[in-house]
Amino acid sequence: MDAAPPLPGPDFGTAGIALPDLAEGALIRGHAHGEPVLLVRRGDELLAVGALCTHFGAPLETGLLVGDTVRCPWHHACFSLRTGEALRAPALDSLACWTVERRDGRAYVTGKQERDPLAPLLPAATAPAGHPKTIVIVGAGGAGSAAAEMLRREGYRGRLTLLDGEAEVPYDRTNLSKSFSPDDEQQIPLRPAGFYADHGIDLVQGEVVSLDVSGRRVLLADGSAHPYEALLLATGAEPVRLDIPGHDRPHVHVLRSLTDHRAIMAGAAHARRAMVLGASFIGLEVAAALRGLGLEVHVVAPDEVPLVKVLGPELGAMVQALHQEKGIVFHLQQTATAIEADAVVLKNGERLPADLVVVGIGVRPRLALAEAAGLALDRGVVVDEYLQTSVPGIYAAGDIARWPDPHTGERIRVEHWVVAQRQGQTAARNLLGQRQRFDAVPFFWSKHYDLSIRYSGHAEQWDTLAVDGPLAQRAGNVAFVRQGQTRAVASVQRDLDNLRAEVALEAPDEAATGQPRPPTPAPPAGR
């Protein structure tokens, strides 16, 4: 067998590192005892943790130091440098911590401290005082699964039930659109088989048909009932489906679930020409994945530029050009009027051959349960800053929740995976009476071939798009400005800029944070 390649950086374990080489606040990557280690100096303290993000393995030395935490450059997970704890999704597992010793003017990384924060937190005969004895979570997507884990991490010892209509264990929905290779399916589950049972989380598959608010029960289609003292609704969203002739043909698919993913993968194995209806993020990621399998891929969308309503014309045009270079054919300012056995008919009468069709025209929140239970609705389930609904003891998180955004003063509902996970974590703490406000800045990423777009903030509308950088060369930032305030920043190949923008959006008072405000460059000349 070939020897493993040497780990990068200095050997903190054997040779150590000279103390003068540890600059205040620098993130220094090295290794100790055969493992990658991140070493940081904070005043007189030396802190060492694992060097790779536990989400997708990003190198944390290229991330951002914020107080006593480090933020991942790829997907903005946040870790404590003191304990290694994963403080913010999408990372769910903690980093290993290491002891640092000073000897003869050098720092050495010695003992490793590794822990599973969930391991000791199995159900007890009685829940601690003030905790509900039974908690039910409806929905095992990003919000529901993150909430279940956080309840155990926070020491909840009562009965915990996670209800889900799908037959699969909770999985990472963000991976469904990025690859249709069977080899990549192992990356989809969030946790290994048996994880939930091992941690006292009763995972029940079945369709939830109603909420009995007065009796505090959740009723399933099989006739079973699950009582609760506290409840989290995390029912997520469902794909919008076309209503045109042929929309229900067997080669026409949407993509929301793992079942959908597998159906598209099976169809792609025998297809030659694929048609993606809709130039959404999901639609374009699917187009890229299918193109990677060697299929001829066409995209039909009503917009003049893909993603223009979210990213603006410059960044949307950059994404379009990238896909066109890879061989994607766009049919813009068009919609489909019919789907035939071997073709899609467009509004202009053009007939495009296709033996696989994927519809990606958006999603809508699943509100039927909340509506029937009498919860307040406003294009989503209305929640307060603690994510509690209009019914005490019932919380909502994820794609269905419309909450008061402290950064804009508006009520917003956001369909991002990381937002759902972070809301699930906050809701879990509040189910235990902690009264924690949800104030995280929304964040999402989208991957197109080898290029990723990072987006921090939320801008449904803007007055000005301030572009910084050569987007034509696929690098730069776009700030979305409304009434003189930066509402969001999208970045390409400028991961650190996007992390700084997230921090500045969290607390825009520079004096309070010590961090710069999000970049708001002047618009290009002539605009």
C-alpha positions in Angstrom: 0.0 0.0 0.0 1.1 3.6 -0.7 2.1 5.6 2.3 -0.3 8.4 3.3 0.8 11.8 2.1 2.3 14.0 4.8 -0.1 16.3 6.7 0.4 20.0 5.8 1.9 22.6 8.3 4.2 22.3 11.3 4.2 19.3 13.6 2.7 20.7 16.7 3.1 17.5 18.6 6.7 16.6 18.2 8.5 19.8 17.1 6.0 22.4 18.4 6.0 25.9 17.2 7.9 29.0 18.5 5.6 31.2 20.6 6.6 34.4 18.6 5.3 32.7 15.5 1.8 32.5 17.0 0.4 35.9 16.1 -2.7 37.1 18.0 -5.8 35.9 16.1 -4.0 34.0 13.4 -5.5 30.6 12.4 -2.5 28.3 12.0 -2.9 24.8 10.4 -0.6 22.1 11.5 -0.8 18.5 12.8 -0.3 16.5 15.9 -0.1 12.8 16.5 -1.2 12.1 12.9 -4.2 14.4 12.9 -4.8 17.9 11.4 -4.9 20.6 14.1 -5.9 24.3 14.1 -3.9 26.4 16.6 -5.0 29.9 17.7 -3.7 32.4 20.1 -6.3 34.5 22.0 -4.4 36.9 24.3 -2.4 34.7 26.7 -4.4 31.6 25.8 -3.4 29.0 23.2 -6.4 27.0 21.8 -6.2 23.9 19.6 -9.1 22.1 17.8 -9.5 19.9 14.8 -8.6 21.7 11.6 -11.4 20.4 9.3 -15.0 21.3 9.5 -17.1 18.3 10.5 -19.7 19.1 7.9 -17.9 18.7 4.6 -14.2 18.9 5.7 -13.5 22.5 4.8 -10.1 23.8 6.0 -10.9 26.0 8.9 -7.6 28.0 8.7 -9.2 29.7 5.7 -12.3 30.6 7.8 -13.0 33.6 10.1 -12.1 34.1 13.7 -15.1 35.7 15.6 -14.4 36.1 19.3 -13.7 32.7 20.7 -15.2 30.9 17.7 -14.1 29.9 14.2 -16.5 30.0 11.2 -16.3 27.6 8.3 -15.5 29.3 4.9 -17.7 27.0 2.9 -21.0 26.7 4.6 -20.7 29.0 7.6 -20.8 26.4 10.4 -19.5 27.9 13.7 -17.4 26.1 16.3 -16.2 27.0 19.8 -12.4 27.2 20.1 -12.6 26.4 23.8 -14.8 23.3 23.7 -14.9 22.3 20.0 -18.7 22.4 20.2 -20.6 22.8 16.9 -22.5 26.0 17.8 -24.3 26.5 14.5 -25.5 24.3 11.7 -24.8 22.9 9.1 -22.1 21.2 11.2 -23.7 18.8 13.7 -20.6 17.2 15.2 -18.1 18.9 17.5 -14.4 19.3 16.7 -11.8 17.4 18.8 -10.0 19.6 21.3 -6.4 19.4 22.2 -4.3 20.4 25.2 -1.5 23.0 24.5 1.6 23.1 26.6 4.4 25.8 26.7 7.9 24.5 27.0 11.2 26.4 26.3 9.5 29.1 24.3 7.5 26.8 22.1 3.9 25.5 22.1 3.2 21.8 21.9 -0.1 20.2 21.2 -0.6 17.1 23.4 -3.6 15.4 24.8 -6.7 15.0 22.6 -10.2 15.5 24.2 -13.0 14.1 22.1 -16.6 13.7 23.1 -20.0 12.8 21.8 -22.3 15.4 23.3 -25.3 13.2 22.7 -23.9 10.0 24.2 -25.0 10.3 27.8 -28.3 11.9 27.1 -30.7 9.0 26.9 -34.2 9.2 28.3 -34.6 9.1 32.0 -37.6 7.9 34.1 -38.5 11.6 34.7 -37.7 14.8 32.8 -35.9 17.5 34.7 -38.1 20.1 36.5 -39.5 22.6 34.0 -38.9 20.4 31.0 -41.9 18.9 29.2 -42.2 15.2 29.8 -43.0 14.4 26.1 -41.9 16.3 23.0 -43.1 15.5 19.5 -41.5 16.9 16.3 -43.5 16.6 13.1 -41.1 16.5 10.2 -37.6 15.0 10.0 -36.0 17.4 7.5 -33.4 19.9 8.3 -35.3 21.7 11.1 -36.9 18.6 12.7 -33.7 16.5 12.8 -31.6 19.3 14.0 -34.1 20.1 16.8 -34.1 16.4 17.9 -30.4 16.4 18.2 -30.2 19.7 20.0 -32.8 18.6 22.6 -30.5 15.8 23.6 -27.4 18.0 23.5 -29.2 20.4 25.8 -29.8 17.7 28.3 -33.4 16.8 27.6 -34.1 13.4 29.1 -37.9 13.1 28.4 -39.6 11.1 25.7 -38.7 12.5 22.3 -40.6 11.4 19.1 -39.7 12.4 15.6 -42.5 11.8 13.1 -41.8 11.7 9.4 -43.8 10.7 6.3 -40.8 9.3 4.4 -39.4 5.8 4.8 -35.8 7.0 4.9 -33.8 8.2 7.9 -33.2 12.0 7.9 -30.9 13.0 5.1 -29.1 16.0 3.7 -31.5 17.5 1.1 -28.8 19.8 -0.3 -27.1 16.8 -1.8 -30.1 15.5 -3.8 -29.6 18.0 -6.7 -25.9 17.9 -7.0 -25.2 14.4 -8.2 -27.1 11.4 -9.6 -24.2 9.0 -9.3 -24.9 5.9 -7.1 -21.4 6.3 -5.6 -22.4 9.6 -4.0 -25.5 8.4 -2.3 -23.5 7.5 0.8 -23.2 11.2 1.5 -26.9 11.8 1.6 -27.9 10.4 5.1 -27.3 12.8 7.9 -26.6 10.0 10.4 -25.7 6.3 10.2 -28.3 3.6 10.8 -29.2 3.2 14.4 -28.2 6.7 15.4 -31.6 7.9 16.5 -32.4 4.8 18.5 -29.0 4.9 20.1 -29.7 8.4 21.4 -33.3 7.8 22.6 -35.0 9.5 19.6 -38.1 7.5 18.6 -38.1 7.9 14.8 -41.6 7.0 13.6 -42.4 6.8 9.8 -46.0 7.5 9.0 -48.3 10.2 7.5 -49.5 12.7 10.0 -53.2 13.5 9.3 -54.2 16.0 12.0 -53.2 17.8 15.2 -55.6 17.5 18.2 -54.6 20.8 19.9 -57.1 20.6 22.7 -56.1 17.0 23.5 -52.4 17.6 22.7 -52.1 14.7 20.4 -50.7 14.1 16.9 -52.8 11.7 14.9 -51.4 9.4 12.1 -53.0 7.8 9.1 -52.6 4.3 10.7 -54.8 5.4 13.6 -52.0 5.8 16.1 -51.8 8.9 18.3 -48.7 10.5 19.9 -49.4 12.7 22.9 -47.2 15.7 23.6 -46.6 18.4 26.1 -44.7 20.5 23.6 -44.7 20.3 19.9 -42.5 21.4 17.0 -44.0 21.7 13.5 -41.3 21.3 10.8 -43.4 20.0 7.9 -41.3 21.7 5.3 -42.3 22.4 1.7 -43.6 20.5 -1.3 -42.7 21.1 -5.0 -44.9 23.1 -7.2 -46.2 20.9 -10.0 -47.1 21.7 -13.5 -50.7 21.6 -14.6 -50.3 21.0 -18.4 -51.1 18.0 -20.6 -48.6 15.2 -19.9 -47.4 16.5 -16.5 -48.1 13.1 -15.0 -46.2 11.0 -17.5 -43.8 8.5 -15.9 -40.6 10.2 -17.3 -41.6 13.6 -15.6 -40.2 14.2 -12.2 -39.9 16.8 -9.4 -37.1 16.8 -6.9 -37.7 17.2 -3.2 -37.3 13.8 -1.6 -34.8 11.0 -1.7 -37.4 8.9 -3.6 -37.6 11.7 -6.2 -33.8 11.7 -6.4 -33.6 7.9 -7.1 -36.4 8.1 -9.7 -34.4 10.8 -11.6 -31.2 8.7 -11.3 -33.0 5.7 -12.6 -34.5 7.7 -15.5 -31.1 9.2 -16.3 -29.5 5.8 -16.7 -31.6 5.2 -19.8 -32.0 8.7 -21.1 -30.2 10.7 -23.8 -32.0 14.1 -23.7 -33.1 15.8 -20.5 -35.3 18.8 -20.2 -35.3 20.9 -17.0 -38.3 23.1 -16.7 -37.4 26.1 -14.5 -34.1 27.9 -13.9 -34.2 27.8 -10.2 -31.1 26.9 -8.1 -32.4 23.3 -7.8 -33.2 23.3 -11.5 -29.7 24.5 -12.6 -28.0 22.1 -10.1 -30.0 19.2 -11.6 -29.0 20.4 -15.1 -25.4 20.4 -14.2 -25.6 17.0 -12.5 -27.3 15.5 -15.6 -24.9 17.1 -17.9 -22.1 15.5 -15.9 -23.6 12.1 -16.7 -23.2 12.9 -20.4 -26.9 13.7 -21.2 -27.9 16.4 -23.6 -29.6 19.0 -21.3 -32.0 21.8 -22.2 -33.4 24.4 -19.7 -36.7 26.2 -20.2 -37.6 29.2 -18.1 -39.7 32.3 -18.3 -37.0 34.7 -17.1 -34.8 36.8 -19.4 -31.8 35.8 -17.3 -31.6 32.8 -15.0 -31.8 33.5 -11.2 -32.3 37.3 -11.9 -34.9 37.7 -9.2 -32.5 36.4 -6.6 -29.0 37.2 -7.8 -29.6 40.1 -10.2 -28.6 40.3 -13.9 -24.8 40.3 -13.6 -24.5 37.3 -11.4 -27.4 35.5 -13.2 -25.6 36.1 -16.5 -22.4 34.7 -15.1 -24.2 31.5 -14.0 -25.9 31.2 -17.4 -22.5 31.6 -19.2 -21.0 28.9 -17.1 -23.7 26.4 -17.9 -23.6 27.2 -21.6 -19.9 26.5 -21.6 -20.7 23.1 -20.2 -23.1 22.5 -23.0 -26.5 23.4 -21.5 -28.9 24.9 -24.0 -31.2 27.6 -22.6 -34.7 28.5 -23.9 -35.5 31.6 -22.0 -38.6 33.7 -21.9 -40.4 30.5 -22.7 -42.7 28.0 -20.8 -43.8 24.5 -21.6 -47.4 24.0 -22.7 -47.4 20.2 -23.0 -45.2 17.2 -22.4 -45.3 14.3 -24.8 -43.9 10.8 -24.6 -40.6 11.9 -26.3 -40.7 15.7 -26.4 -41.7 19.0 -24.6 -43.8 21.6 -26.5 -43.0 25.2 -25.8 -45.3 28.2 -25.8 -43.8 29.4 -29.1 -44.7 26.1 -30.7 -41.2 24.6 -30.7 -41.1 20.9 -30.0 -37.9 19.8 -28.1 -37.0 16.1 -27.9 -36.8 14.8 -24.3 -36.9 11.4 -22.7 -36.4 12.7 -19.2 -38.1 15.8 -17.7 -37.4 17.4 -14.4 -39.7 20.2 -13.1 -38.0 22.8 -10.9 -40.4 25.7 -10.6 -40.3 26.3 -6.9 -41.9 24.9 -3.7 -44.7 25.9 -1.4 -44.9 25.5 2.4 -46.9 22.6 3.8 -49.5 24.4 5.9 -52.5 22.0 5.9 -51.8 20.7 9.4 -51.3 24.1 10.9 -54.3 25.6 9.1 -56.6 22.8 10.3 -55.3 23.2 13.8 -56.2 26.9 13.8 -52.7 28.3 14.0 -52.3 31.9 12.7 -51.1 31.9 9.1 -49.6 34.6 6.8 -48.1 32.9 3.7 -46.6 30.6 6.3 -47.0 29.8 10.0 -46.7 33.0 12.0 -44.2 32.7 14.8 -42.7 35.2 17.3 -39.0 35.8 17.8 -38.8 32.6 19.8 -40.4 30.6 17.0 -43.6 30.0 19.0 -46.8 29.9 17.1 -50.1 31.5 18.1 -50.8 28.5 20.2 -48.7 28.3 23.4 -46.5 25.2 23.5 -46.4 24.8 19.7 -43.4 26.0 17.8 -42.7 26.0 14.1 -39.4 26.0 12.2 -38.0 25.7 8.7 -39.7 26.3 5.4 -43.2 26.9 7.0 -42.1 29.5 9.6 -42.6 33.3 9.0 -40.7 35.1 11.7 -39.9 38.7 12.6 -36.4 39.4 11.2 -34.5 41.6 13.5 -32.1 42.7 10.7 -34.8 44.2 8.5 -37.8 44.7 10.7 -39.9 42.6 8.3 -41.6 39.3 8.7 -39.9 36.8 6.4 -40.1 33.2 5.4 -36.9 31.6 3.9 -36.5 28.2 2.2 -32.9 27.6 3.0 -31.5 24.4 4.5 -29.1 26.1 6.9 -31.9 28.4 8.1 -34.1 25.4 8.8 -31.4 23.7 10.8 -30.6 26.7 12.8 -34.3 27.4 13.5 -34.6 23.8 14.6 -31.8 24.2 17.0 -33.2 27.5 18.4 -36.7 26.0 18.7 -35.3 23.0 20.6 -33.8 25.3 23.2 -37.1 27.2 23.5 -39.1 24.0 23.9 -37.0 23.7 27.1 -37.8 27.2 28.3 -34.6 29.0 27.4 -36.3 31.9 25.6 -33.6 32.3 22.9 -34.4 34.7 20.1 -33.9 33.5 16.5 -31.6 36.2 15.1 -29.3 34.2 12.7 -28.6 35.9 9.3 -30.0 33.7 6.5 -27.4 31.8 4.5 -27.4 29.5 1.6 -25.0 28.2 -1.0 -25.4 26.8 -4.5 -22.9 24.7 -6.4 -22.6 24.7 -10.2 -20.0 22.3 -11.4 -16.8 23.4 -9.5 -18.1 26.9 -8.7 -20.0 27.8 -5.6 -22.1 30.9 -4.8 -22.4 31.9 -1.1 -25.2 34.2 -0.1 -25.6 35.8 3.3 -28.6 37.9 4.3 -32.1 38.2 2.7 -33.1 40.6 0.0 -36.5 40.1 -1.5 -36.2 43.6 -3.1 -33.3 46.0 -3.6 -32.7 49.5 -5.0 -29.1 49.0 -6.0 -26.9 46.1 -6.9 -23.3 47.0 -6.0 -20.8 44.8 -7.9 -17.2 44.4 -6.7 -15.0 42.2 -8.7 -14.7 40.7 -12.2 -17.8 38.5 -12.3 -17.1 37.7 -15.9 -13.9 36.0 -14.6 -16.2 34.3 -11.9 -15.0 36.1 -8.9 -16.4 38.9 -6.8 -19.2 40.1 -4.5 -22.6 41.5 -5.2 -24.2 43.6 -2.4 -28.0 44.0 -2.5 -28.8 47.4 -1.1 -32.2 48.8 -0.1 -32.8 52.3 1.2 -29.1 52.7 1.8 -28.8 49.5 3.8 -27.0 46.3 2.6 -29.5 43.5 3.0 -27.5 40.7 1.5 -24.2 39.8 -0.1 -23.5 37.1 -2.7 -19.9 36.0 -3.2 -18.1 33.9 -5.8 -14.6 32.7 -4.9 -14.5 35.2 -2.0 -15.5 33.0 0.9 -13.9 35.2 3.5 -15.7 38.3 2.2 -19.0 36.4 2.6 -18.2 35.3 6.2 -17.4 39.0 7.0 -20.6 40.1 5.4 -22.5 37.6 7.6 -20.9 38.9 10.8 -21.6 42.5 9.8 -25.2 41.8 9.0 -25.6 40.1 12.4 -24.7 43.3 14.2 -24.3 46.2 11.7 -22.9 48.5 14.4 -19.2 48.4 13.7 -18.2 49.7 17.0 -20.1 46.9 18.7 -18.6 44.1 16.6 -15.2 45.2 15.6 -16.1 43.8 12.1 -16.5 45.8 8.9 -20.0 46.3 7.4 -20.8 44.3 4.3 -19.1 45.6 1.2 -21.2 48.2 -0.6 -19.0 49.3 -3.6 -20.1 51.9 -6.0 -22.1 50.7 -9.1 -20.1 50.3 -12.3 -19.8 53.4 -14.5 -22.7 53.9 -16.8 -25.3 52.2 -14.6 
